[in-house]
Amino acid sequence: MRRRGLVRAAIYVAPLFGFWVAMSGMFTPFLLLSGLGAAIAVALVAARLELSDREGAPWRFVVAVLTYWPWLLKEMLVSGWRVARVIVDPRLPVSPALARFRPLQETTVGIATHANSITLTPGTITVSADHGEFLVHALTRAAGTGLAGSAMDQRVRRIEGAP
């Protein structure tokens, strides 16, 4: 049990300290130790006030999230390339479409993550995101088809904790 507490504390301290270093931009020993001390103090206060719990440090999601971000970046680049090709094509094959589908997500965080991920990929915008249905505007019909059960839908579902 003691080891889990240390791991949980490290989960809180590491991002706080990383944020400190990123925002300060200074790498002197005094400032680094001050930042580490401040991060530890914040983690201790959060633990004492019971603001941190097991759900606040979900290790099982770390791998899913760390693999999702690079994948999403790749999808954004690929989608951006496709949109650029449509725009520069002399025939301008734009065929806007609205697509409705039922997402796999069950939590509010999962729905928000999926809806924002769709909007971040060029050529698609989430118009409406509810627990039972998404409405997405797509630049082309091809971009609007296949949203239900897509790789994005499944990856965001894994972030929620589904296998």
Secondary structure by P-SEA (a helix, b strand, c coil): caaaaaaaaaaaaaaaaaaaaaaaccccaaaaaaaaaaaaaaaaaaaaacccccccccccaaaaaaaaaaaaaaaaaaaaaaaaaaaaccccccccbbbbbbbccccaaaaaaaaaaaaaccccccccccccbbbbbbccccccccccccaaaaaaaaaaccc
